[in-house]
Amino acid sequence: MEAHGGAGRKRPDVAKPLSADQFLAVLKRSGVRVVEHGNWRTHNRNHKGAWGPVHGVMVHHTGPHATESAMVELCRTGYTSLPGPLCHGVIDRSGTVHLVGYGRANHAGSGDDDVLEAVIAEKPLTPDNEANTDGNSHFYGFECINTGGGQTWPEVQLDAMHKVSAALCQAHGWSERSVIGHKEWQPGKPDPAGISMDGFRTAVAKYLDGKPPSSTPPTENKPEYAPFPGSDYFRTGRRSALITAMGKRLVAEGCGRYSRGPGPSWTEADRRSYAAWQRKLGYSGDDADGIPGPTSWAKLRVPRP
């Protein structure tokens, strides 16, 4: 999408990307710890498309990971079907920002042009129901280490996420409305899971106003994990988003026994997968029959759909 002008929209001068040195300096001034990896200043996908004009900051969660260092390296190098860098910075759970690339990065993908218009105009976001606009040229991207499966967000990590977002907004003369989640940009994306982006933007706004936010993390206004629905809930024919969420957690725990899925319908594959989770917890015999019970369910930490 071309740069926009006109009343209520970002001027072209504030849409020009910072240089790599400026980007580094802005992050350091925010007070976060920064670690530089390899040739991050010139590691990019600029040969595949434009880098700029930039209009905002996009935050993501990484998904399941073996170790934090392995995830940082994955975000730097990418993989066969999606070459790196997969973001500009990785924010680990201690609040350290790892710089892995700069310029065009494979983090935003295609999203909704109406959302981009709202970001440019700094107005409330519209629903993301289309994927018709290249976001990799228009957003700074930060991958934040979290499994996305109900894992909590450490306060120090959230604070770093707020600080870097506010610092970039301040550098460009943007408001907090220039910060969005991947889930607000591309249909079907869940990240960053467990974070209310309205609450996140409120925290960013406080930093922009020179008033650090309170210590209360801006999480969703709902229980973090789904309550146990009872063992009778898990029977053939039951279909719900809760079963899909459960299956994804089982896969994240290395207990998935699915050839396809997981999906919304309770199947024998779900029962086998849950039995593997019960055995992982130390149950055996009839206690590892694959039907969820309250104790194993609580330990699985299934996110509320």
DRENFI-897225 format. One line per field, with one value per residue (C-alpha): x, y, z; residue in one letter. Coordinates in pm, whole numbers, plus 50000, padded with zeros to 5 digits. Example, Ala and Ser with C-alpha at 12.3 -4.5 7.8 and 13.67 -1.06 7.14 Angstrom:
<pts>
u 51230|51367;
v 49550|49894;
w 50780|50714;
resn A|S;
</pts>
This chain:
<pts>
u 50000|50124|50196|49896|49861|49587|49426|49445|49708|50077|50302|50554|50847|50734|50676|51039|51203|51473|51826|51960|52179|51884|51670|51935|51974|51597|51567|51862|51719|51398|51588|51567|51866|51965|52174|52294|52318|52547|52495|52149|52183|52195|52006|51672|51439|51466|51533|51179|50991|50971|51082|50872|50683|50643|50326|50343|50472|50341|50381|50369|50421|50669|50473|50621|50999|51272|51493|51491|51829|51701|51397|51613|51821|51510|51377|51713|51750|51392|51327|51291|50939|50984|51340|51460|51465|51120|51117|51345|51374|51298|51191|51272|51104|51364|51281|51601|51560|51761|51818|51815|51745|51662|51466|51196|51130|50891|50676|50350|50250|49934|49668|49368|49399|49126|49333|49633|49417|49304|49664|49773|49486|49538|49173|49009|49085|48835|48788|49060|48856|49085|49443|49508|49794|50165|50244|50615|50696|50484|50551|50838|50799|50881|50848|50792|50879|50563|50415|50076|49916|49819|50171|50183|50356|50625|50583|50942|50878|50555|50730|51000|50731|50560|50888|51012|50669|50647|51005|50941|50613|50788|51067|50811|50565|50298|50038|49972|49719|50015|50081|49886|49892|49933|49584|49446|49615|49584|49263|49298|49615|49597|49906|49995|49770|49641|49709|49438|49574|49356|49519|49859|49806|49696|50030|50217|50025|50136|50500|50438|50289|50590|50390|50505|50210|50110|50248|49925|49984|49725|49582|49244|48946|48864|49011|49348|49259|48939|48761|48721|48387|48346|48450|48112|48187|48444|48239|48198|48004|48106|48229|48369|48653|48753|48845|49062|49234|49292|49443|49681|49803|49857|50066|50264|50336|50462|50160|49976|49883|49713|49765|49554|49433|49366|49013|48694|48540|48625|48784|48986|49298|49206|49161|49500|49666|49515|49614|49973|49943|49812|50104|50343|50199|50266|49922|49883|49618|49259|49389|49541|49229|49239|48934|49022|48991|49008|49370|49524|49309|49431|49792|49738|49642|49407|49349|48993|48875;
v 50000|50348|50612|50824|51197|51428|51551|51319|51097|51046|51281|51120|51243|51039|50732|50697|50401|50483|50387|50078|50295|50519|50211|50076|50412|50451|50108|50168|50502|50324|50153|49793|49562|49511|49225|49243|48924|48889|49119|49227|49576|49438|49111|49165|49074|49405|49225|49085|49411|49753|49852|50156|50370|50246|50323|50126|49855|49499|49254|48875|48567|48307|47989|47671|47672|47435|47703|48081|48088|47844|48064|48375|48189|48064|48420|48526|48253|48141|47812|47675|47799|48129|48268|48500|48745|48675|49004|49290|49203|48907|49003|48719|48648|48846|49157|49149|49258|49051|49229|48975|49181|49521|49624|49416|49107|48813|48889|49059|48890|48995|49179|49405|49732|49888|49811|49983|50285|50302|50278|50553|50777|50671|50578|50274|49957|49793|49413|49227|49034|49053|48965|49193|49421|49361|49432|49348|49686|49890|49763|49720|49367|49212|48841|48796|48458|48285|47950|48105|47811|47978|48056|48361|48684|48796|49158|49238|49109|49305|49616|49578|49530|49851|50043|49955|50020|50360|50448|50385|50573|50868|50860|50885|51118|50848|50782|50448|50370|50290|49972|49660|49285|49035|48912|49256|49255|48912|48706|48388|48486|48451|48642|48779|48536|48636|49007|49268|49501|49785|49741|49715|50044|50208|50106|50242|50570|50609|50583|50835|51067|51014|50811|50448|50206|50024|49678|49507|49328|49413|49066|48968|49040|48672|48373|48273|47905|47726|47570|47193|47116|46769|46428|46368|46658|46448|46205|46107|46370|46661|46951|47276|47525|47402|47062|47228|47437|47124|46944|47229|47221|46844|46896|47170|46927|46663|46439|46492|46167|46326|46237|46545|46821|46870|46976|47073|46724|46479|46175|45868|46070|46316|46032|45878|46217|46289|45943|46028|46347|46148|45906|46201|46315|45972|45812|45454|45189|45313|45651|45701|45620|45937|46098|46432|46466|46784|46745|46661|46929|47198|47101|47113|47484|47492|47856|47977|47982;
w 50000|49917|50178|50274|50327|50438|50755|51055|50894|50961|50768|50530|50744|51043|50826|50712|50893|51145|51051|51226|51450|51535|51610|51849|52021|52067|52227|52461|52572|52669|52950|52827|52804|52440|52297|51936|51730|51430|51135|51250|51099|50743|50791|50618|50331|50148|49820|49839|49881|50034|50382|50466|50499|50857|51046|51369|51599|51595|51884|51860|52077|51958|52032|52183|52216|52332|52488|52470|52296|52032|51972|51932|51674|51494|51472|51329|51067|51004|50829|50476|50406|50592|50585|50859|51005|51148|51341|51438|51802|52029|52380|52620|52951|53145|52942|52734|52371|52122|51792|51507|51195|51059|50754|50594|50810|50776|51079|50984|50659|50480|50678|50655|50466|50682|50993|50835|50751|51115|51239|51002|51113|51476|51514|51679|51487|51256|51260|51068|50812|50509|50423|50127|50238|50294|50658|50648|50496|50738|51092|51333|51470|51807|51882|52256|52405|52523|52426|52353|52531|52857|52976|53201|53099|53346|53452|53352|53000|52964|53086|52821|52556|52668|52679|52332|52182|52350|52254|51885|51897|52059|51800|51520|51690|51704|51973|52141|51866|51641|51845|51746|51800|51520|51609|51520|51180|51020|51038|51242|51429|51811|51916|52154|52343|52684|52636|52598|52334|52460|52801|52635|52452|52778|52934|52631|52658|53019|52916|52639|52903|53127|53378|53405|53424|53740|53805|53701|53369|53100|53056|52920|53144|53182|53366|53223|53203|53116|53416|53420|53248|53404|53277|53109|52876|52690|52488|52123|51935|52157|51945|52086|52073|52419|52276|52012|52280|52487|52187|52116|52475|52452|52137|52313|52599|52356|52412|52085|51913|51614|51249|51169|51394|51673|51589|51766|51785|52065|51898|51982|51898|52173|52420|52327|52352|52692|52814|52716|52926|53222|53194|53176|53508|53658|53632|53515|53462|53491|53605|53257|53057|52848|53007|53170|53545|53753|53866|53528|53364|53603|53534|53156|53180|52883|52780|52779|52413;
resn M|E|A|H|G|G|A|G|R|K|R|P|D|V|A|K|P|L|S|A|D|Q|F|L|A|V|L|K|R|S|G|V|R|V|V|E|H|G|N|W|R|T|H|N|R|N|H|K|G|A|W|G|P|V|H|G|V|M|V|H|H|T|G|P|H|A|T|E|S|A|M|V|E|L|C|R|T|G|Y|T|S|L|P|G|P|L|C|H|G|V|I|D|R|S|G|T|V|H|L|V|G|Y|G|R|A|N|H|A|G|S|G|D|D|D|V|L|E|A|V|I|A|E|K|P|L|T|P|D|N|E|A|N|T|D|G|N|S|H|F|Y|G|F|E|C|I|N|T|G|G|G|Q|T|W|P|E|V|Q|L|D|A|M|H|K|V|S|A|A|L|C|Q|A|H|G|W|S|E|R|S|V|I|G|H|K|E|W|Q|P|G|K|P|D|P|A|G|I|S|M|D|G|F|R|T|A|V|A|K|Y|L|D|G|K|P|P|S|S|T|P|P|T|E|N|K|P|E|Y|A|P|F|P|G|S|D|Y|F|R|T|G|R|R|S|A|L|I|T|A|M|G|K|R|L|V|A|E|G|C|G|R|Y|S|R|G|P|G|P|S|W|T|E|A|D|R|R|S|Y|A|A|W|Q|R|K|L|G|Y|S|G|D|D|A|D|G|I|P|G|P|T|S|W|A|K|L|R|V|P|R|P;
</pts>
